[in-house]
Amino acid sequence: MRDVHQPLLFETAWEVANKVGGIYTVIKTKAPITCQEYGNRYHLFGPLNHNTSDVEVEPVESTIPAIRESISALEREGIRILHGRWLIDGAPMVILFDMGSAAHKLDEWKGDLWKIAGIPSPPHDIETNDSIMLGYLVAWFLKEVLAHDLEHAIVAQFHEWQAGVGAILCHKWKIDVSTIFTTHATLLGRYLCAGNVDFYNNLKHFNVDEEAGKRGIYHRYCIERAAAHCVDVFTTVSNITAYEAEHLLKRRPDGVLPNGLNVVKFSATHEFQNLHAVAKEKINNFVRGHFHGHFNFDLDKTLYFFTAGRYEFRNKGIDMYIDGLARLNQRLKACNSPVTVVAFIIAPAKTHSFTVETLKGQALIKQLRDSIDEVSNRIGNRMFELLSRGEDIKVEELLEEQDQILLKRRALAVKRQALPPIVTHNMVSDTEDPVINQLRHHGLFNNDEDRVKVVFHPEFLNANNPVIGLDYEDFIRGTHLGVFPSYYEPWGYTPAECTVMGVPSITTNLSGFGCYMEDNIERPEDYGIYIVDRRLKAPDESIDQLASVMFDFCQKTRRQRINQRNRTERLSEILDWKRMGIEYMKARHCAIRRRNPDAFTSGDYFGYDADVGKLSRPTSIPGTPKHPGAKGDELDVDISTLSISSELPGVKSEDAIDEEFRPPIRLKMNSSLNTPTIQTP
């Protein structure tokens, strides 16, 4: 009998040490807690990317004999493998396969996959070919490990359809491993939503085979669906995706594994308000340059909104964001509001370069700043010389004629007749770009009278950016509100990142993150998590709700916004992998129990309570007082379990609103913090 209490854990994903999309973030941020639990018994499978492996992975020899023997067995067959330490927090061990070294077996494996599973594979789909090779290499490797290690049980988790072939083969080859398949977004669901169909209202009625065939992804869909049916435990990342997967993949998920974050990375408990001020000033500098010549608004009364993510115009809700901004602009103008909103859209698109106007604006403002510093320095030197000789200072003589001429030239240079551009780059196809066309449709051209200004930055941010010059995380800290009104969002890392950095955000009840917060927090809007209803309301009503939320946010005072940022930041602990990781523990435990039912006694849960609804009280942080009006249908819970303090050091003077008006987090009885739990047999 293999040891089921000390199993080996192997996770497979296309994005192991290979940054492509969001799963890279999931695997990377989860690694520390998984390594803490499994130590050297935890390994990750993935493809070898020669462009990044040199900086991502440190080659080392395995300390586990069975792993060394398995690597040698595959290498004797001509397969090149990199075993090493992934250079991230936790330093997990990775096993990366060189796809090129297995190419000679591709046709044989494709034939075998059709024979044993009835899954077709067209010849020219490179991504599918790579997925087949990865799956066969992983299954082959697991067979070798089982042959060389007779002591430990093995758990294998597969992420997304690209890793699905390995899960299928474990079942078809009867490999004695406990398997888990996690879909982070169904393949067909993403395609259907991108095609402007009424997705959620018709989810029960789609002919899935026909829809996949029409979109040329039938073979990929077959891999995903077969993987879901071949594993011991099938999971998704949110309730909304579980509902989708049940109808599209025809198996009800056994549980939900929400995505977490490594909160320590973002933690700035004593200074996150100061970091906001520093980052905001850098955004201010960009705004001064971008809107030069039409800079007629007060930055102290300016709010920065943003949306960011993949350029999926409808799925990510960029269309609704722009529609909402147009209505917000009308409302602010109608009430003669002194508030100006600068709304950023950060989504990578095909571009040629930065526009001349964008670069020129930043250069002019820098030149103006340098000239003022130069003149100020000369005035200071003159004052010093006069005072050191005991002479009186005549103010009118401090600014010499050449300085006056220089400053006049700089002032004239920043004037312009043309309106500030709505996009920072030269687009490859300006007339066909959905964002630009939507902005034109609503007349959002950054006119002087507009209270909502728009900046479309079709490129991800980094500190080397010559225009904004901020890393994405620092940019988030400098903003006031993140707006993510997604139509299709299985989880939603962007609002989660806002939350852990103390930035309020707008999400929807069609996103995994929004559903999670709605299920677990009684009044999420009190803590800066605004949830727009896109499930039960008509599109026009949802847009109006979004505009209302943004308008109400604009009415808040600076003190109210500071107080809300404090509340938002307090929620970060419920998004930490230390809490989210419990569901992964349950999934692995469930898979092992289903594979080895005789190895367990009733109630054996590996040292943790499977019905846990709250975590232990943190000793360093006092709890927020329980609201006196709690009703019987709400969970009577010690709020300190959420690591929420009544006040944060360093911001007392700003956060002066009476504590009695600050509602505690109220947890709903019908859904615990770690729900839905995985049902064990």
N, C-alpha and C positions, 0 to 999 in steps of 0.2 A: 504494500500500500504506500503510495507516494505521500509525502508530507504536504497536506493541504493548508497547513497553518503558516508555512514558510515557502510559498510558491515563487517561482520565477515569473516576472512580468515582462511581456514584450508588447510594445505599442507600435503600430505601423501607420504612417501618414506620409503623403507625398511631400509635405512641407517640413519634414525633420531636417534641420540645418539647411533649409532651402526655402527662403522667404518668397512666397508667391501671393498669399492672401491672409485671411483672418485665422486660419487654423494654425499657422505658424505662431501667432500670438497665444492661442490656447495652449499649445504644446509647451511653448517656451515658458510661459508664466506659471504653468502647473508643475513644471519640473521640480522646483525646490521641495514641495510637500511630498511629491511621489518619491523622490530620492530619500527624503527623511524617513519615509515609511518602509521602503524596500532596500535602500542601500545599494550594494553592488548587484543585487538580484533584479535590477530594473534596467532594461535596454530598449532602445528605440530603433526601428527599422525605417529606412528611407532610401531614396535614390542618391547616388553620388553626383553632386554638381561640382564639376572641376573649377568653375568660376568662383565659387564661394567657399569650398571646403578648406582651402588653405588658411583662411582667416576664421572659419567657424569651428573647426575641429582640430584638436591636438592628437595625433596618432599615438596610441598606447597599446600594449599587449594586454589581453584579458587576463584577469586573475582567476577566472573560473575555468577549470579544465574542459568541461563540456563545450564551452563557447570556443575555446582554442581549437579543440578537435573538429568542431563543426566548420569553423572557418577554413581549416586545412583541407577538410573533405571537399568543400566547394571549390577551393583554389586549385586542387588537383584536377578538377574538371574544367579549368580554364576561366573560372569566375573571379574577377578582381573585386576585393572587398577592402573597405577602409574601416577599421575598428579604432575608436578613439573617444576622447572626452569632448563633449560639446561645450564650448567656452561660453556658457551662460550660468546664471545663478543655479546652484544645485549640481552643476557639472555632471549631467547624466552621461552614461555610456551610449554611444550610437554605433550601429552597424549599417554602413552605407554600401549599396551594391552599384557597381558600374554597369549601367544598362547595356552599354556597347559590347561588353564582354559576353553578354548572354544573347546577343542578337542572332547568333547562329542557331539557337534553339527556338526562335520565335514561331516559325511555321509549325514545328512539331507541337508546341504548347497550344497554339491557336486551334489546331485540329483536335487536340485532347480536350480542350475546354468545350468545344462543340459536341464531342462524343459523350462526355460525362455530364454536362450541364445544359446542352442545347443552346448555348449562347453564341451568337454569330459575332464575327469581328471582321469588318471590311479592311481591305489591305492598306489603305492610305490614311487611316486615322492614327496619327502618331501618338496622341495622348492615350488612346485605348491600347495600342501596342505596348507602350511603356508600362501601363497599368497591369497588363497581362504578364509581362516579364517580372515586374516587381512582385506580383502575387505568387507566381511560381517560385521565385527565389526565396521568398519568405516561408512558404509552405515547405520547401525543400530543407531550408535551414532548421525549421522547427522539428522536422522529422529527425534530422541529425542530432539535435540537442536531446530529444527524447531517447535516442539510441545510446547516447553517451552519458546521460544523467538519469539514473534509475531511482534517485532519491526524492526529487522535488516535483510537485505538481506544477503545471504551467498555465498561466493565463495570458491570452493573446487578445488585444483590443485593436480594432481596425477603424480608422477614421475616414469617412467619406467613400464614395464609389471608387476612387482611384486605388484604394487599398482593399476593395471588396473582393477581388479575385482570391486573395489569400484566405479570406474567411470561407469562401465557397469550397476551396480545395481542402481546408481542414475538415470540413464536413464530408466531402465526397471521398477523400482518401482515408477517412476514419482516423485522423490523427488525434491522439488522446490529449487534447488541450481544451481548456475552458475558454469559450470565445465570446466576444462582445463586438457588436457593430454599432457605431455611432454615426448617424447622419446629421450634419450641421445645417444642411438645407437640401431638400430633395432636388434632384437634377431636373425633373419634369416641372416641379413647382416653380423653379426659377425661370425656366423657359416660358411657361404659361403666363406668368405675371408680366414678363417683359413684352408679351404679345398683346397687351391691353385687353385681356379677357376679364370677365367678371368672375374672378378666381374663387373666392370663398363662398359665394352663393351657389356656384355650380360644382363645388368640389366633389360632391357625392355622385355627380352625373357624368363625369368625364369618362370617355372610353380611353383608358390610359395607353393601351397598345397603339391605337390609332393616332392619338395625340403625339406620342413619342415618335412614331414613324413619320408623321408629317413634318416633324422638326429635325429629322435625320439623326436622332439620338437613341433609336430603339435599342441598339446593341449596348449602349452605356446604361440605359434604363434597365435592361435585363441584368446587368452586373449588379446594379444597386439593389434591385428587388430580390434577386437570388441571395445576395449577401444578407439582407434583412431576414430572410427565411431560414438561412442555414446556420445561424449562430444560436448559442444558448441564451443570450440576452441581447435584445435589440433596444437601443436608446436613441433619443434625440436631445436637443439642447434647450427646448422650451415646450410649453403646453401647446402653443399655436402650431409649432412644427410637428408635434406629436399627432395633433388632429389631422394635419395635412398628410403625414406619413401613413396614417391608418387607411386613408382613402386612396392614396396614390401608389403605395407600396404593398397594400393589402395585408399588413400585419400591424396590430396595435402594439405600440412600443411598451416595453416592460417598465420603463421609467424615464425620467428626465434628468439629464446631467447639465445643469446651468453652467455657463462660462463664468469664471471668476477672473480676478486680477491679483497680481502681486502688489498688494496695497503698500507695502513698505517702500517700494520704488517711488511711489507718488507722495508718500507721507511727508508733510511739512506742518505738523500740528501747531508749532509755535510761530510760524512765519508765513503761512500760506496767504494771509491777507497782504503781507508785504510783497510777496512774490507776484501777487495780482497787480499791485501798483507798479512794480518795476516792468513787468511785461506789458501792461497797458500803456506805459509811457513810450515804449518802442512802437506799439501800434499807432499811438498818437503821431509819432514822427512820420510814419508811413502816410497817414491820413493827411497831414500838412502838405506833404509833397504831391500826393495823388490828386488832391482837390485844390491845388494852388490856383489862384486867380478866381476861385469860387468858394473860398474858405470863409464862409459867412456864418458859421455856427460855432457855438461855445463847446469846447471839448469837455468842460466840466459838466455839461448837460448832454453829453453824447453817450449813447450805449452801443456796444458792439455785439451784434448777433452773428452767428455763423452756422453753417451746415457743412459737413465734410464726409467723404467716403468715396466708394467706387462711383463712376459716372453711370449710374442706372437711374435715368431721369424720372421714371415713374416708380420703380421699386423703392428707391430711397426717398421718395416724397419730395424731390426737388421741385416738381411742378406745383405741388400744394404750398410749399415754402414761398415760392414766388407769388402765387395767387394771394397768399396771406399777407405778404409784404405790401402788395398793391392796396389791399383793403386797409391795412394799418396806416399806410401813407395818407389815404383819404381821411381816416379818422383823426389822425394827428393834425392835419391841416384844418379840418373842420372845427376842432376845438382850440385852434391857435396855440398848440402846445409848444413850449420852449425846448422840448426834447427832440434831439436828432438821433436817428438810428442809422448806423453804418452796418449793412448786412453783407457778410462775406459768404461766398460759395466756393468751397475748396474741393474740387473734383478733377482728377487728371483727365485731360482730353488731348487730342492731337493738335500740336501747335508748331509754329516755326521758330518763334523767338519772342522775347519781350517786345512790346510796342515801344516806339521811340518816345511817345508822350509819357509812358510810365517811367522809363529810365530818366528822361529829361526832368520830370517833376522831382524825383528824388535827388538828382544832381543839383537842381536849383536851390532846394531847401538846404542841402548840405553846404553849398556855396554861401548862402545867406548866413547860416550859422557860423561858418568859419570866418566870414567877414566881420560879423558882430563880435566874435571872440577877439579878432585881431584889433578892431577899433577899441574894444573895452580894455584890452591889454595896454594900448598906447595911452588911453585916458588915465589908466591907473598909474602908469609910469610918470606922466606929467604931474598928477596930483602928488605923487611921492616926492618928486624933485622940488615942487613948490613948497610943500609943507616942511621938507627937510631943511630948506633955506629960511624958514620962518615967514614966507610970503603968504598973502591972502589968495584964496582961490576965487577966480572969476569964472562962474559956470559957463558963461557964453563963450569963453576962450578955450574951454577944454576940448570942444569938438572942432578940429581944424577943418579948413575948406576941403582939403583932399579927402578927409573922412566923410564929410557930408556928401560929396560927389559920389564916393564909393557906395554909400548906403542908398542914395537915390537910384543909382544904376541897379543895385540888387533888388530894390522895391519894384522898379519898372519891369525887371526881368520875370518876376513871378506872376505878373498879370497876363491874362489870356482871354480871348473871346470864346474859344471852343469850350464845350462842356467837358468835364472830367470823364475819361473813358469808363465804360462799365466793365471792360475786360482788360486784364493786364498784359495779355499776350496776343500775338498775331495768330489767329486760328487757321487751321488748314482749310476748313470749309465754314466760313463765317455765316453764309446764308442758310446752311443746313443744320447749324448747331441748335439743339432744342432749348438750351438755357438762354442763349442770346435772343432767339426768336420769341421766347416767352416774355423776356424783359421788354422787348420791342412792342409786343402785343399790349402790355399794360402801361407803356409809356414811361417806364422807369429809366430815365436817361440822366439822372443826377442833375436835374434842373435846380436852380437856386432856391425856388419856392418849395421843392420837395423836402419833406421831413424824413423820408427814408432814402438813403443813398445806397447804392449797390456796387460791390466789387466782386467780379467773377475772376478767381485765380485758378486757371485750369492746370494746376501742377501741385503736387504735394509739397509741403513746406519743409525747409531745413535751414539751419543757421547760416549756410553759405548763400542763401537766396539774396541777390543784390537789391531786392526791392523791400521785402519785409524783414528778412534777416533773423527769423526766429525758428527754432525747432517747433514741431507741431505741439508738443506738450506745453512749451512755454507760451505759444500762441493761445492755447485753450485757457491757460491761467489768466491771460490778459483780457479775455472777453467777459461779457456779462451773462450771456444766455446762449446755449446750444439748442438748435432747432432741428429735429430729426423726425418729421411726420411720415415715416415710412409706410408703404403699402405692403411690402414683402421684406421682412427682416427677421430671420429665424432667431437671432439673439439681439445684437446691437451693442457693439463694444464702444461706439462713440459716446452715447449718453452715459455709459458706465464709467468711462474715463473722465467725463465731465464731473460726475458725482464724486469720485475719489479725490478730485482736485478742487472741490468746493464750488463748482460752477453749476448753477441751476440749468435744467434742460427740459425740452419738450419732446415727448415721444408719443407713441400711439398704442392702442390696445390690439394692434396687429403685429407688434414687435414682441419678441421674446422678453426683452428687458422690461417693456411696459407692462406686460402681463405679470411678470414676476413681482414688480413693485406693487401693482394693483392688488395682487393676491395676498401680499404679505404686509403691506403698510396700510393702515386704516385711512389716513389722509395724506397721500404722498405729496399733494400740492403744497402742504404746509412746510415741506422740506425740500422744495425746489424741484420736484419731479412732477411735471404737468403732463397729463395723459389725455390726448385728443382721441375722441371716439371716431374711429373709421370703420367700426364693425357694424353698428346699428344705425348710424346716421347717413343721410345722403351726402354725396361729395360736397355740395354747396354748403350744407350745414356744418360739415367738418372744417371746411375752409373758414367759415365764419367763427367757429369755436377757436380755431388756431389764431385768427386775427384778434379775437377778444382776449385770449391769454397774453399775447404779445402786447396789446394795448394796456391791459391791466398792469403788466410788468413795467411798462414805461411810466406809470403813475406812481410807482414806489419811490420813496425818498432814498437818499443815499444810505441812511442809517438802516432802513428796512432791508435794503439789498445786502448790506453787510451782515445783518442778522440772519438773513436767509442763507447766505453763503456758509455761515457757521453751521447752520442746521444741515445743509446739504453735505458738508464735509463729514459730519458725524455719521452719515449713512455708509461711509466707506467700508466699515468692518463687515457689513452684511454682504459685501461683494468680494470679500477676501477668499482666496483659495483655501484658507484654513477652515472656512465654513463650507464653501461650495465643494471642496474635495471630499467631504463626507459622502456625497452621493456617488462619487466614483468608487469609494470604498464599498458601498452597498452593492454597486453593480458587479464588481469583481467577486464579492462574497456570494452574490446570487448565482453568478456563472459557475463558480466552483461547486456550490451546493447542487446545482442541477446536473453537473457532470459527475459528481461524487456524492450522491445522497447518503450513502451508507457511512461516510466518514464523519458525519456530524450527529450530534445529539440535538434534541429540541432546544431552541433558544440560544444555540451557540453562535455568537455574533462577533467573534474575533476581538473581544475586549471593548466594544462600544455598543451603545444602545441603539438598535436599529430604528426605534421610534422617537429618537431625539427630536425635540421641537425647539430647543434653545441650548445655547452653549453656556459654559460656566462663567460666573461673574469675573471680569478682569479686576485684579486687585488694585490697580493703579488709578482707576477712573471711577468716580462716584456716579451713581445712577441718576437719571432724570426722575423727579417725583412722579408717581403714578397719578394720572388724572382722576380727580375725585368723582367724575361722572361716569366711570366705567360701568357698562351694562353686562348682564349675564351672558349675552351671546358673544362676548369678546373675551379673548384669552387673558386671564389674569396672570401677567408675566412681569418679572422683575426687569424693568427697562434697561438696567445696567448690562444685561446680557448683550446688548447691541453696542456696547462701548461708547455710550453717549454721555458726555460730560455736561454739567450745567453751565460751565463757562470754559473758554479756552484761554490759556495764558497768552499774553501779548496783544489781545484785542479787547480787553475789558472796557477801555475808554470809548471805543467805537460801538461796542455791543451793549448798549445801556438800556435796552428795552426791558421792562419788568419781566422777570421769569414767569410770573403767573399767567402772562399772555402768550407763552410759548408752549404750545400743546406738545405733550410727549408723543412718541411714536406708539401707535396703537396697532397691535397685531391681530389679524382676523383669526377667528377660531376655526374657520372652515379650510384653512390652508396653512400649515406650519411652515417655518422658515426653510425647511429642507424638503418640501413636497414637490411633486408627488413621490412618495417612497416606492422603491422597487419591491414588488411582491415576491417573496421567496416561497418555494414549494414547501 
